[in-house]
């Protein structure tokens, strides 16, 4: 196989690998669903951080006020 034929073959295979046009419609439900999913993920991460950080602050406040045993 000559280099020219190999180049033509490779170009042809790459053209066959390209996707065709997608005739799809992304309506408002798709956009709202994606936005709700993104907000849900961000909210879950924030709640996880708050829940991890809340307990040490609660212990510190109890220790400062003097109410309850400090473990």
Predicted model as a PDB file, atoms N, CA, C, CB and O in Angstrom, pLDDT in the B-factor column:
MODEL        1                                                                  
ATOM      1  N   UNK A   1       0.850  -1.175   0.000  1.00 76.00           N  
ATOM      2  CA  UNK A   1       0.000   0.000   0.000  1.00 76.00           C  
ATOM      3  C   UNK A   1       0.898   1.240   0.000  1.00 76.00           C  
ATOM      4  CB  UNK A   1      -0.968  -0.003   1.229  1.00 76.00           C  
ATOM      5  O   UNK A   1       1.804   1.375   0.822  1.00 76.00           O  
ATOM      6  N   UNK A   2       0.629   2.104  -0.909  1.00 86.00           N  
ATOM      7  CA  UNK A   2       1.446   3.319  -1.009  1.00 86.00           C  
ATOM      8  C   UNK A   2       0.995   4.336   0.032  1.00 86.00           C  
ATOM      9  CB  UNK A   2       1.358   3.928  -2.431  1.00 86.00           C  
ATOM     10  O   UNK A   2      -0.137   4.267   0.511  1.00 86.00           O  
ATOM     11  N   UNK A   3       1.861   5.275   0.387  1.00 85.00           N  
ATOM     12  CA  UNK A   3       1.480   6.293   1.369  1.00 85.00           C  
ATOM     13  C   UNK A   3       0.263   7.112   0.945  1.00 85.00           C  
ATOM     14  CB  UNK A   3       2.641   7.218   1.616  1.00 85.00           C  
ATOM     15  O   UNK A   3      -0.533   7.535   1.784  1.00 85.00           O  
ATOM     16  N   UNK A   4       0.126   7.333  -0.363  1.00 86.00           N  
ATOM     17  CA  UNK A   4      -1.023   8.103  -0.843  1.00 86.00           C  
ATOM     18  C   UNK A   4      -2.318   7.325  -0.610  1.00 86.00           C  
ATOM     19  CB  UNK A   4      -0.862   8.443  -2.344  1.00 86.00           C  
ATOM     20  O   UNK A   4      -3.322   7.896  -0.184  1.00 86.00           O  
ATOM     21  N   UNK A   5      -2.292   6.018  -0.892  1.00 88.00           N  
ATOM     22  CA  UNK A   5      -3.478   5.188  -0.688  1.00 88.00           C  
ATOM     23  C   UNK A   5      -3.812   5.083   0.806  1.00 88.00           C  
ATOM     24  CB  UNK A   5      -3.261   3.780  -1.292  1.00 88.00           C  
ATOM     25  O   UNK A   5      -4.983   5.082   1.185  1.00 88.00           O  
ATOM     26  N   UNK A   6      -2.786   4.995   1.643  1.00 90.00           N  
ATOM     27  CA  UNK A   6      -3.023   4.920   3.081  1.00 90.00           C  
ATOM     28  C   UNK A   6      -3.661   6.206   3.596  1.00 90.00           C  
ATOM     29  CB  UNK A   6      -1.713   4.646   3.825  1.00 90.00           C  
ATOM     30  O   UNK A   6      -4.523   6.172   4.473  1.00 90.00           O  
ATOM     31  N   UNK A   7      -3.229   7.340   3.043  1.00 92.00           N  
ATOM     32  CA  UNK A   7      -3.805   8.621   3.445  1.00 92.00           C  
ATOM     33  C   UNK A   7      -5.265   8.710   3.029  1.00 92.00           C  
ATOM     34  CB  UNK A   7      -3.012   9.782   2.839  1.00 92.00           C  
ATOM     35  O   UNK A   7      -6.109   9.163   3.803  1.00 92.00           O  
ATOM     36  N   UNK A   8      -5.561   8.284   1.822  1.00 90.00           N  
ATOM     37  CA  UNK A   8      -6.948   8.304   1.336  1.00 90.00           C  
ATOM     38  C   UNK A   8      -7.807   7.375   2.167  1.00 90.00           C  
ATOM     39  CB  UNK A   8      -7.018   7.902  -0.150  1.00 90.00           C  
ATOM     40  O   UNK A   8      -8.936   7.724   2.514  1.00 90.00           O  
ATOM     41  N   UNK A   9      -7.296   6.198   2.494  1.00 91.00           N  
ATOM     42  CA  UNK A   9      -8.043   5.246   3.313  1.00 91.00           C  
ATOM     43  C   UNK A   9      -8.305   5.808   4.706  1.00 91.00           C  
ATOM     44  CB  UNK A   9      -7.284   3.920   3.415  1.00 91.00           C  
ATOM     45  O   UNK A   9      -9.416   5.695   5.225  1.00 91.00           O  
ATOM     46  N   UNK A  10      -7.284   6.414   5.310  1.00 92.00           N  
ATOM     47  CA  UNK A  10      -7.447   6.989   6.649  1.00 92.00           C  
ATOM     48  C   UNK A  10      -8.456   8.129   6.629  1.00 92.00           C  
ATOM     49  CB  UNK A  10      -6.097   7.488   7.191  1.00 92.00           C  
ATOM     50  O   UNK A  10      -9.277   8.242   7.539  1.00 92.00           O  
ATOM     51  N   UNK A  11      -8.407   8.980   5.599  1.00 91.00           N  
ATOM     52  CA  UNK A  11      -9.363  10.081   5.495  1.00 91.00           C  
ATOM     53  C   UNK A  11     -10.789   9.549   5.320  1.00 91.00           C  
ATOM     54  CB  UNK A  11      -8.992  11.004   4.319  1.00 91.00           C  
ATOM     55  O   UNK A  11     -11.730  10.085   5.906  1.00 91.00           O  
ATOM     56  N   UNK A  12     -10.943   8.509   4.524  1.00 89.00           N  
ATOM     57  CA  UNK A  12     -12.264   7.915   4.329  1.00 89.00           C  
ATOM     58  C   UNK A  12     -12.817   7.318   5.613  1.00 89.00           C  
ATOM     59  CB  UNK A  12     -12.203   6.848   3.255  1.00 89.00           C  
ATOM     60  O   UNK A  12     -14.002   7.469   5.911  1.00 89.00           O  
ATOM     61  N   UNK A  13     -11.963   6.637   6.379  1.00 90.00           N  
ATOM     62  CA  UNK A  13     -12.413   6.058   7.645  1.00 90.00           C  
ATOM     63  C   UNK A  13     -12.794   7.137   8.648  1.00 90.00           C  
ATOM     64  CB  UNK A  13     -11.328   5.163   8.233  1.00 90.00           C  
ATOM     65  O   UNK A  13     -13.748   6.975   9.409  1.00 90.00           O  
ATOM     66  N   UNK A  14     -12.047   8.240   8.649  1.00 90.00           N  
ATOM     67  CA  UNK A  14     -12.391   9.334   9.564  1.00 90.00           C  
ATOM     68  C   UNK A  14     -13.717   9.975   9.178  1.00 90.00           C  
ATOM     69  CB  UNK A  14     -11.282  10.392   9.576  1.00 90.00           C  
ATOM     70  O   UNK A  14     -14.494  10.361  10.051  1.00 90.00           O  
ATOM     71  N   UNK A  15     -13.982  10.093   7.890  1.00 88.00           N  
ATOM     72  CA  UNK A  15     -15.268  10.652   7.447  1.00 88.00           C  
ATOM     73  C   UNK A  15     -16.425   9.742   7.830  1.00 88.00           C  
ATOM     74  CB  UNK A  15     -15.263  10.876   5.931  1.00 88.00           C  
ATOM     75  O   UNK A  15     -17.504  10.220   8.179  1.00 88.00           O  
ATOM     76  N   UNK A  16     -16.209   8.447   7.765  1.00 88.00           N  
ATOM     77  CA  UNK A  16     -17.261   7.515   8.161  1.00 88.00           C  
ATOM     78  C   UNK A  16     -17.521   7.548   9.668  1.00 88.00           C  
ATOM     79  CB  UNK A  16     -16.892   6.105   7.732  1.00 88.00           C  
ATOM     80  O   UNK A  16     -18.624   7.238  10.117  1.00 88.00           O  
ATOM     81  N   UNK A  17     -16.513   7.920  10.441  1.00 86.00           N  
ATOM     82  CA  UNK A  17     -16.654   7.937  11.888  1.00 86.00           C  
ATOM     83  C   UNK A  17     -17.381   9.188  12.391  1.00 86.00           C  
ATOM     84  CB  UNK A  17     -15.292   7.841  12.534  1.00 86.00           C  
ATOM     85  O   UNK A  17     -17.819   9.225  13.540  1.00 86.00           O  
ATOM     86  N   UNK A  18     -17.513  10.211  11.542  1.00 84.00           N  
ATOM     87  CA  UNK A  18     -18.198  11.433  11.963  1.00 84.00           C  
ATOM     88  C   UNK A  18     -19.689  11.170  12.164  1.00 84.00           C  
ATOM     89  CB  UNK A  18     -17.989  12.556  10.927  1.00 84.00           C  
ATOM     90  O   UNK A  18     -20.303  10.454  11.373  1.00 84.00           O  
ATOM     91  N   UNK A  19     -20.265  11.735  13.199  1.00 79.00           N  
ATOM     92  CA  UNK A  19     -21.696  11.536  13.406  1.00 79.00           C  
ATOM     93  C   UNK A  19     -22.508  12.372  12.429  1.00 79.00           C  
ATOM     94  CB  UNK A  19     -22.083  11.883  14.844  1.00 79.00           C  
ATOM     95  O   UNK A  19     -22.047  13.405  11.944  1.00 79.00           O  
ATOM     96  N   UNK A  20     -23.699  11.922  12.151  1.00 79.00           N  
ATOM     97  CA  UNK A  20     -24.604  12.679  11.301  1.00 79.00           C  
ATOM     98  C   UNK A  20     -25.311  13.749  12.127  1.00 79.00           C  
ATOM     99  CB  UNK A  20     -25.630  11.746  10.625  1.00 79.00           C  
ATOM    100  O   UNK A  20     -25.037  13.910  13.316  1.00 79.00           O  
ATOM    101  N   UNK A  21     -26.193  14.456  11.507  1.00 78.00           N  
ATOM    102  CA  UNK A  21     -26.921  15.492  12.242  1.00 78.00           C  
ATOM    103  C   UNK A  21     -27.945  14.831  13.153  1.00 78.00           C  
ATOM    104  CB  UNK A  21     -27.614  16.491  11.269  1.00 78.00           C  
ATOM    105  O   UNK A  21     -28.551  13.818  12.802  1.00 78.00           O  
ATOM    106  N   UNK A  22     -28.123  15.414  14.312  1.00 74.00           N  
ATOM    107  CA  UNK A  22     -29.103  14.909  15.263  1.00 74.00           C  
ATOM    108  C   UNK A  22     -30.325  15.805  15.182  1.00 74.00           C  
ATOM    109  CB  UNK A  22     -28.526  14.862  16.719  1.00 74.00           C  
ATOM    110  O   UNK A  22     -30.264  16.973  15.565  1.00 74.00           O  
ATOM    111  N   UNK A  23     -31.398  15.287  14.701  1.00 76.00           N  
ATOM    112  CA  UNK A  23     -32.633  16.056  14.599  1.00 76.00           C  
ATOM    113  C   UNK A  23     -33.420  15.869  15.884  1.00 76.00           C  
ATOM    114  CB  UNK A  23     -33.473  15.623  13.360  1.00 76.00           C  
ATOM    115  O   UNK A  23     -34.423  15.156  15.918  1.00 76.00           O  
ATOM    116  N   UNK A  24     -32.958  16.511  16.922  1.00 78.00           N  
ATOM    117  CA  UNK A  24     -33.584  16.358  18.224  1.00 78.00           C  
ATOM    118  C   UNK A  24     -34.021  17.720  18.737  1.00 78.00           C  
ATOM    119  CB  UNK A  24     -32.622  15.679  19.223  1.00 78.00           C  
ATOM    120  O   UNK A  24     -33.460  18.747  18.354  1.00 78.00           O  
ATOM    121  N   UNK A  25     -35.015  17.723  19.593  1.00 81.00           N  
ATOM    122  CA  UNK A  25     -35.518  18.970  20.159  1.00 81.00           C  
ATOM    123  C   UNK A  25     -35.381  18.886  21.675  1.00 81.00           C  
ATOM    124  CB  UNK A  25     -37.007  19.234  19.736  1.00 81.00           C  
ATOM    125  O   UNK A  25     -35.905  17.970  22.308  1.00 81.00           O  
ATOM    126  N   UNK A  26     -34.685  19.834  22.234  1.00 80.00           N  
ATOM    127  CA  UNK A  26     -34.570  19.919  23.689  1.00 80.00           C  
ATOM    128  C   UNK A  26     -35.529  20.974  24.184  1.00 80.00           C  
ATOM    129  CB  UNK A  26     -33.115  20.243  24.129  1.00 80.00           C  
ATOM    130  O   UNK A  26     -35.220  22.165  24.152  1.00 80.00           O  
ATOM    131  N   UNK A  27     -36.664  20.558  24.631  1.00 86.00           N  
ATOM    132  CA  UNK A  27     -37.698  21.500  25.060  1.00 86.00           C  
ATOM    133  C   UNK A  27     -37.417  22.099  26.423  1.00 86.00           C  
ATOM    134  CB  UNK A  27     -39.035  20.820  25.082  1.00 86.00           C  
ATOM    135  O   UNK A  27     -36.359  21.873  27.010  1.00 86.00           O  
ATOM    136  N   UNK A  28     -38.378  22.867  26.921  1.00 88.00           N  
ATOM    137  CA  UNK A  28     -38.188  23.530  28.205  1.00 88.00           C  
ATOM    138  C   UNK A  28     -38.081  22.550  29.376  1.00 88.00           C  
ATOM    139  CB  UNK A  28     -39.322  24.486  28.451  1.00 88.00           C  
ATOM    140  O   UNK A  28     -37.440  22.856  30.381  1.00 88.00           O  
ATOM    141  N   UNK A  29     -38.685  21.412  29.255  1.00 90.00           N  
ATOM    142  CA  UNK A  29     -38.593  20.420  30.323  1.00 90.00           C  
ATOM    143  C   UNK A  29     -37.181  19.901  30.495  1.00 90.00           C  
ATOM    144  CB  UNK A  29     -39.529  19.266  30.049  1.00 90.00           C  
ATOM    145  O   UNK A  29     -36.747  19.638  31.616  1.00 90.00           O  
ATOM    146  N   UNK A  30     -36.467  19.752  29.408  1.00 89.00           N  
ATOM    147  CA  UNK A  30     -35.077  19.300  29.471  1.00 89.00           C  
ATOM    148  C   UNK A  30     -34.209  20.338  30.158  1.00 89.00           C  
ATOM    149  CB  UNK A  30     -34.539  19.008  28.065  1.00 89.00           C  
ATOM    150  O   UNK A  30     -33.367  19.990  30.986  1.00 89.00           O  
ATOM    151  N   UNK A  31     -34.399  21.592  29.832  1.00 89.00           N  
ATOM    152  CA  UNK A  31     -33.620  22.660  30.459  1.00 89.00           C  
ATOM    153  C   UNK A  31     -33.913  22.794  31.936  1.00 89.00           C  
ATOM    154  CB  UNK A  31     -33.889  23.972  29.773  1.00 89.00           C  
ATOM    155  O   UNK A  31     -32.998  22.947  32.744  1.00 89.00           O  
ATOM    156  N   UNK A  32     -35.186  22.737  32.295  1.00 93.00           N  
ATOM    157  CA  UNK A  32     -35.553  22.841  33.712  1.00 93.00           C  
ATOM    158  C   UNK A  32     -35.063  21.630  34.498  1.00 93.00           C  
ATOM    159  CB  UNK A  32     -37.074  22.984  33.863  1.00 93.00           C  
ATOM    160  O   UNK A  32     -34.645  21.756  35.649  1.00 93.00           O  
ATOM    161  N   UNK A  33     -35.116  20.479  33.883  1.00 94.00           N  
ATOM    162  CA  UNK A  33     -34.618  19.279  34.557  1.00 94.00           C  
ATOM    163  C   UNK A  33     -33.117  19.335  34.783  1.00 94.00           C  
ATOM    164  CB  UNK A  33     -34.966  18.043  33.752  1.00 94.00           C  
ATOM    165  O   UNK A  33     -32.625  18.925  35.835  1.00 94.00           O  
ATOM    166  N   UNK A  34     -32.392  19.842  33.798  1.00 93.00           N  
ATOM    167  CA  UNK A  34     -30.940  19.966  33.950  1.00 93.00           C  
ATOM    168  C   UNK A  34     -30.598  20.994  35.024  1.00 93.00           C  
ATOM    169  CB  UNK A  34     -30.286  20.359  32.611  1.00 93.00           C  
ATOM    170  O   UNK A  34     -29.677  20.783  35.813  1.00 93.00           O  
ATOM    171  N   UNK A  35     -31.330  22.102  35.058  1.00 94.00           N  
ATOM    172  CA  UNK A  35     -31.093  23.130  36.073  1.00 94.00           C  
ATOM    173  C   UNK A  35     -31.415  22.594  37.468  1.00 94.00           C  
ATOM    174  CB  UNK A  35     -31.936  24.387  35.778  1.00 94.00           C  
ATOM    175  O   UNK A  35     -30.671  22.845  38.416  1.00 94.00           O  
ATOM    176  N   UNK A  36     -32.511  21.863  37.594  1.00 96.00           N  
ATOM    177  CA  UNK A  36     -32.881  21.300  38.889  1.00 96.00           C  
ATOM    178  C   UNK A  36     -31.853  20.271  39.352  1.00 96.00           C  
ATOM    179  CB  UNK A  36     -34.272  20.662  38.814  1.00 96.00           C  
ATOM    180  O   UNK A  36     -31.544  20.200  40.542  1.00 96.00           O  
ATOM    181  N   UNK A  37     -31.332  19.488  38.443  1.00 97.00           N  
ATOM    182  CA  UNK A  37     -30.310  18.509  38.796  1.00 97.00           C  
ATOM    183  C   UNK A  37     -29.038  19.200  39.274  1.00 97.00           C  
ATOM    184  CB  UNK A  37     -30.002  17.603  37.601  1.00 97.00           C  
ATOM    185  O   UNK A  37     -28.434  18.789  40.265  1.00 97.00           O  
ATOM    186  N   UNK A  38     -28.640  20.247  38.566  1.00 97.00           N  
ATOM    187  CA  UNK A  38     -27.426  20.977  38.956  1.00 97.00           C  
ATOM    188  C   UNK A  38     -27.610  21.620  40.330  1.00 97.00           C  
ATOM    189  CB  UNK A  38     -27.076  22.056  37.902  1.00 97.00           C  
ATOM    190  O   UNK A  38     -26.710  21.559  41.168  1.00 97.00           O  
ATOM    191  N   UNK A  39     -28.766  22.234  40.564  1.00 97.00           N  
ATOM    192  CA  UNK A  39     -29.022  22.837  41.876  1.00 97.00           C  
ATOM    193  C   UNK A  39     -29.095  21.778  42.975  1.00 97.00           C  
ATOM    194  CB  UNK A  39     -30.325  23.644  41.843  1.00 97.00           C  
ATOM    195  O   UNK A  39     -28.665  22.022  44.103  1.00 97.00           O  
ATOM    196  N   UNK A  40     -29.629  20.624  42.657  1.00 98.00           N  
ATOM    197  CA  UNK A  40     -29.688  19.543  43.633  1.00 98.00           C  
ATOM    198  C   UNK A  40     -28.311  19.037  44.026  1.00 98.00           C  
ATOM    199  CB  UNK A  40     -30.506  18.404  43.091  1.00 98.00           C  
ATOM    200  O   UNK A  40     -28.055  18.761  45.198  1.00 98.00           O  
ATOM    201  N   UNK A  41     -27.432  18.917  43.054  1.00 97.00           N  
ATOM    202  CA  UNK A  41     -26.066  18.464  43.352  1.00 97.00           C  
ATOM    203  C   UNK A  41     -25.339  19.501  44.204  1.00 97.00           C  
ATOM    204  CB  UNK A  41     -25.279  18.197  42.042  1.00 97.00           C  
ATOM    205  O   UNK A  41     -24.691  19.152  45.190  1.00 97.00           O  
ATOM    206  N   UNK A  42     -25.445  20.772  43.825  1.00 98.00           N  
ATOM    207  CA  UNK A  42     -24.794  21.835  44.596  1.00 98.00           C  
ATOM    208  C   UNK A  42     -25.380  21.897  46.006  1.00 98.00           C  
ATOM    209  CB  UNK A  42     -24.953  23.205  43.886  1.00 98.00           C  
ATOM    210  O   UNK A  42     -24.639  22.061  46.976  1.00 98.00           O  
ATOM    211  N   UNK A  43     -26.686  21.769  46.126  1.00 97.00           N  
ATOM    212  CA  UNK A  43     -27.326  21.779  47.443  1.00 97.00           C  
ATOM    213  C   UNK A  43     -26.889  20.611  48.311  1.00 97.00           C  
ATOM    214  CB  UNK A  43     -28.827  21.757  47.289  1.00 97.00           C  
ATOM    215  O   UNK A  43     -26.671  20.770  49.512  1.00 97.00           O  
ATOM    216  N   UNK A  44     -26.762  19.447  47.710  1.00 97.00           N  
ATOM    217  CA  UNK A  44     -26.329  18.276  48.477  1.00 97.00           C  
ATOM    218  C   UNK A  44     -24.902  18.444  48.983  1.00 97.00           C  
ATOM    219  CB  UNK A  44     -26.435  17.010  47.623  1.00 97.00           C  
ATOM    220  O   UNK A  44     -24.591  18.060  50.111  1.00 97.00           O  
ATOM    221  N   UNK A  45     -24.033  19.016  48.151  1.00 97.00           N  
ATOM    222  CA  UNK A  45     -22.645  19.247  48.576  1.00 97.00           C  
ATOM    223  C   UNK A  45     -22.608  20.260  49.713  1.00 97.00           C  
ATOM    224  CB  UNK A  45     -21.779  19.741  47.390  1.00 97.00           C  
ATOM    225  O   UNK A  45     -21.887  20.065  50.691  1.00 97.00           O  
ATOM    226  N   UNK A  46     -23.381  21.344  49.595  1.00 96.00           N  
ATOM    227  CA  UNK A  46     -23.413  22.351  50.660  1.00 96.00           C  
ATOM    228  C   UNK A  46     -23.957  21.768  51.968  1.00 96.00           C  
ATOM    229  CB  UNK A  46     -24.265  23.550  50.228  1.00 96.00           C  
ATOM    230  O   UNK A  46     -23.409  22.033  53.038  1.00 96.00           O  
ATOM    231  N   UNK A  47     -25.015  20.990  51.887  1.00 95.00           N  
ATOM    232  CA  UNK A  47     -25.564  20.370  53.096  1.00 95.00           C  
ATOM    233  C   UNK A  47     -24.579  19.405  53.728  1.00 95.00           C  
ATOM    234  CB  UNK A  47     -26.862  19.644  52.777  1.00 95.00           C  
ATOM    235  O   UNK A  47     -24.504  19.310  54.953  1.00 95.00           O  
ATOM    236  N   UNK A  48     -23.822  18.688  52.909  1.00 94.00           N  
ATOM    237  CA  UNK A  48     -22.818  17.772  53.451  1.00 94.00           C  
ATOM    238  C   UNK A  48     -21.729  18.551  54.190  1.00 94.00           C  
ATOM    239  CB  UNK A  48     -22.195  16.918  52.323  1.00 94.00           C  
ATOM    240  O   UNK A  48     -21.312  18.157  55.279  1.00 94.00           O  
ATOM    241  N   UNK A  49     -21.272  19.650  53.602  1.00 93.00           N  
ATOM    242  CA  UNK A  49     -20.251  20.461  54.264  1.00 93.00           C  
ATOM    243  C   UNK A  49     -20.768  21.057  55.567  1.00 93.00           C  
ATOM    244  CB  UNK A  49     -19.777  21.574  53.337  1.00 93.00           C  
ATOM    245  O   UNK A  49     -20.069  21.050  56.580  1.00 93.00           O  
ATOM    246  N   UNK A  50     -21.982  21.567  55.537  1.00 92.00           N  
ATOM    247  CA  UNK A  50     -22.563  22.158  56.749  1.00 92.00           C  
ATOM    248  C   UNK A  50     -22.728  21.099  57.833  1.00 92.00           C  
ATOM    249  CB  UNK A  50     -23.926  22.816  56.435  1.00 92.00           C  
ATOM    250  O   UNK A  50     -22.440  21.361  59.001  1.00 92.00           O  
ATOM    251  N   UNK A  51     -23.186  19.916  57.462  1.00 89.00           N  
ATOM    252  CA  UNK A  51     -23.397  18.876  58.467  1.00 89.00           C  
ATOM    253  C   UNK A  51     -22.079  18.401  59.075  1.00 89.00           C  
ATOM    254  CB  UNK A  51     -24.140  17.696  57.851  1.00 89.00           C  
ATOM    255  O   UNK A  51     -22.036  18.049  60.254  1.00 89.00           O  
ATOM    256  N   UNK A  52     -21.011  18.386  58.290  1.00 91.00           N  
ATOM    257  CA  UNK A  52     -19.710  17.969  58.821  1.00 91.00           C  
ATOM    258  C   UNK A  52     -19.132  19.045  59.740  1.00 91.00           C  
ATOM    259  CB  UNK A  52     -18.728  17.668  57.669  1.00 91.00           C  
ATOM    260  O   UNK A  52     -18.492  18.725  60.741  1.00 91.00           O  
ATOM    261  N   UNK A  53     -19.349  20.298  59.411  1.00 90.00           N  
ATOM    262  CA  UNK A  53     -18.781  21.393  60.188  1.00 90.00           C  
ATOM    263  C   UNK A  53     -19.639  21.797  61.388  1.00 90.00           C  
ATOM    264  CB  UNK A  53     -18.578  22.581  59.300  1.00 90.00           C  
ATOM    265  O   UNK A  53     -19.128  22.446  62.302  1.00 90.00           O  
ATOM    266  N   UNK A  54     -20.907  21.441  61.415  1.00 88.00           N  
ATOM    267  CA  UNK A  54     -21.799  21.900  62.468  1.00 88.00           C  
ATOM    268  C   UNK A  54     -21.458  21.294  63.832  1.00 88.00           C  
ATOM    269  CB  UNK A  54     -23.228  21.571  62.106  1.00 88.00           C  
ATOM    270  O   UNK A  54     -21.467  22.006  64.835  1.00 88.00           O  
ATOM    271  N   UNK A  55     -21.165  20.025  63.886  1.00 85.00           N  
ATOM    272  CA  UNK A  55     -20.942  19.359  65.169  1.00 85.00           C  
ATOM    273  C   UNK A  55     -19.765  19.952  65.944  1.00 85.00           C  
ATOM    274  CB  UNK A  55     -20.708  17.879  64.946  1.00 85.00           C  
ATOM    275  O   UNK A  55     -19.924  20.200  67.140  1.00 85.00           O  
ATOM    276  N   UNK A  56     -18.613  20.193  65.358  1.00 87.00           N  
ATOM    277  CA  UNK A  56     -17.526  20.817  66.132  1.00 87.00           C  
ATOM    278  C   UNK A  56     -17.886  22.222  66.636  1.00 87.00           C  
ATOM    279  CB  UNK A  56     -16.265  20.892  65.279  1.00 87.00           C  
ATOM    280  O   UNK A  56     -17.498  22.596  67.743  1.00 87.00           O  
ATOM    281  N   UNK A  57     -18.614  22.991  65.843  1.00 88.00           N  
ATOM    282  CA  UNK A  57     -19.028  24.317  66.296  1.00 88.00           C  
ATOM    283  C   UNK A  57     -20.024  24.210  67.454  1.00 88.00           C  
ATOM    284  CB  UNK A  57     -19.649  25.112  65.132  1.00 88.00           C  
ATOM    285  O   UNK A  57     -19.989  25.026  68.375  1.00 88.00           O  
ATOM    286  N   UNK A  58     -20.892  23.231  67.416  1.00 87.00           N  
ATOM    287  CA  UNK A  58     -21.856  23.024  68.496  1.00 87.00           C  
ATOM    288  C   UNK A  58     -21.123  22.668  69.791  1.00 87.00           C  
ATOM    289  CB  UNK A  58     -22.869  21.910  68.120  1.00 87.00           C  
ATOM    290  O   UNK A  58     -21.473  23.165  70.861  1.00 87.00           O  
ATOM    291  N   UNK A  59     -20.124  21.824  69.695  1.00 87.00           N  
ATOM    292  CA  UNK A  59     -19.335  21.475  70.879  1.00 87.00           C  
ATOM    293  C   UNK A  59     -18.574  22.682  71.417  1.00 87.00           C  
ATOM    294  CB  UNK A  59     -18.356  20.347  70.550  1.00 87.00           C  
ATOM    295  O   UNK A  59     -18.479  22.860  72.631  1.00 87.00           O  
ATOM    296  N   UNK A  60     -18.030  23.515  70.523  1.00 87.00           N  
ATOM    297  CA  UNK A  60     -17.312  24.714  70.943  1.00 87.00           C  
ATOM    298  C   UNK A  60     -18.243  25.695  71.648  1.00 87.00           C  
ATOM    299  CB  UNK A  60     -16.653  25.388  69.738  1.00 87.00           C  
ATOM    300  O   UNK A  60     -17.862  26.277  72.664  1.00 87.00           O  
ATOM    301  N   UNK A  61     -19.434  25.885  71.141  1.00 87.00           N  
ATOM    302  CA  UNK A  61     -20.401  26.794  71.777  1.00 87.00           C  
ATOM    303  C   UNK A  61     -20.791  26.268  73.138  1.00 87.00           C  
ATOM    304  CB  UNK A  61     -21.655  26.970  70.899  1.00 87.00           C  
ATOM    305  O   UNK A  61     -20.876  27.046  74.088  1.00 87.00           O  
ATOM    306  N   UNK A  62     -21.032  24.976  73.268  1.00 87.00           N  
ATOM    307  CA  UNK A  62     -21.379  24.406  74.582  1.00 87.00           C  
ATOM    308  C   UNK A  62     -20.229  24.559  75.571  1.00 87.00           C  
ATOM    309  CB  UNK A  62     -21.751  22.919  74.441  1.00 87.00           C  
ATOM    310  O   UNK A  62     -20.451  24.823  76.753  1.00 87.00           O  
ATOM    311  N   UNK A  63     -19.001  24.394  75.085  1.00 88.00           N  
ATOM    312  CA  UNK A  63     -17.843  24.526  75.963  1.00 88.00           C  
ATOM    313  C   UNK A  63     -17.688  25.978  76.428  1.00 88.00           C  
ATOM    314  CB  UNK A  63     -16.562  24.049  75.243  1.00 88.00           C  
ATOM    315  O   UNK A  63     -17.356  26.222  77.588  1.00 88.00           O  
ATOM    316  N   UNK A  64     -17.925  26.939  75.535  1.00 88.00           N  
ATOM    317  CA  UNK A  64     -17.808  28.353  75.902  1.00 88.00           C  
ATOM    318  C   UNK A  64     -18.903  28.750  76.882  1.00 88.00           C  
ATOM    319  CB  UNK A  64     -17.872  29.243  74.650  1.00 88.00           C  
ATOM    320  O   UNK A  64     -18.620  29.445  77.858  1.00 88.00           O  
ATOM    321  N   UNK A  65     -20.130  28.336  76.658  1.00 87.00           N  
ATOM    322  CA  UNK A  65     -21.244  28.693  77.538  1.00 87.00           C  
ATOM    323  C   UNK A  65     -21.179  27.932  78.871  1.00 87.00           C  
ATOM    324  CB  UNK A  65     -22.579  28.408  76.836  1.00 87.00           C  
ATOM    325  O   UNK A  65     -21.706  28.392  79.884  1.00 87.00           O  
ATOM    326  N   UNK A  66     -20.553  26.813  78.855  1.00 83.00           N  
ATOM    327  CA  UNK A  66     -20.449  26.028  80.095  1.00 83.00           C  
ATOM    328  C   UNK A  66     -21.646  25.129  80.341  1.00 83.00           C  
ATOM    329  CB  UNK A  66     -20.279  26.948  81.268  1.00 83.00           C  
ATOM    330  O   UNK A  66     -21.761  24.537  81.414  1.00 83.00           O  
ATOM    331  N   UNK A  67     -22.523  25.018  79.383  1.00 67.00           N  
ATOM    332  CA  UNK A  67     -23.696  24.154  79.559  1.00 67.00           C  
ATOM    333  C   UNK A  67     -23.432  22.793  78.947  1.00 67.00           C  
ATOM    334  CB  UNK A  67     -24.952  24.791  78.925  1.00 67.00           C  
ATOM    335  O   UNK A  67     -23.127  22.681  77.760  1.00 67.00           O  
ATOM    336  N   UNK A  68     -23.547  21.793  79.739  1.00 59.00           N  
ATOM    337  CA  UNK A  68     -23.344  20.435  79.255  1.00 59.00           C  
ATOM    338  C   UNK A  68     -21.908  19.995  79.428  1.00 59.00           C  
ATOM    339  CB  UNK A  68     -23.743  20.327  77.802  1.00 59.00           C  
ATOM    340  O   UNK A  68     -21.003  20.826  79.505  1.00 59.00           O  
ATOM    341  N   UNK A  69     -21.696  18.699  79.490  1.00 59.00           N  
ATOM    342  CA  UNK A  69     -20.342  18.186  79.664  1.00 59.00           C  
ATOM    343  C   UNK A  69     -19.518  18.352  78.395  1.00 59.00           C  
ATOM    344  CB  UNK A  69     -20.382  16.718  80.072  1.00 59.00           C  
ATOM    345  O   UNK A  69     -20.013  18.172  77.282  1.00 59.00           O  
ATOM    346  N   UNK A  70     -18.267  18.694  78.585  1.00 55.00           N  
ATOM    347  CA  UNK A  70     -17.345  18.797  77.457  1.00 55.00           C  
ATOM    348  C   UNK A  70     -16.593  17.474  77.338  1.00 55.00           C  
ATOM    349  CB  UNK A  70     -16.351  20.002  77.637  1.00 55.00           C  
ATOM    350  O   UNK A  70     -15.832  17.106  78.233  1.00 55.00           O  
ATOM    351  N   UNK A  71     -16.801  16.783  76.268  1.00 57.00           N  
ATOM    352  CA  UNK A  71     -16.168  15.476  76.080  1.00 57.00           C  
ATOM    353  C   UNK A  71     -14.887  15.607  75.336  1.00 57.00           C  
ATOM    354  CB  UNK A  71     -17.081  14.527  75.352  1.00 57.00           C  
ATOM    355  O   UNK A  71     -14.213  14.608  75.085  1.00 57.00           O  
TER     356      UNK A  71                                                      
ENDMDL                                                                          
END                                                                             
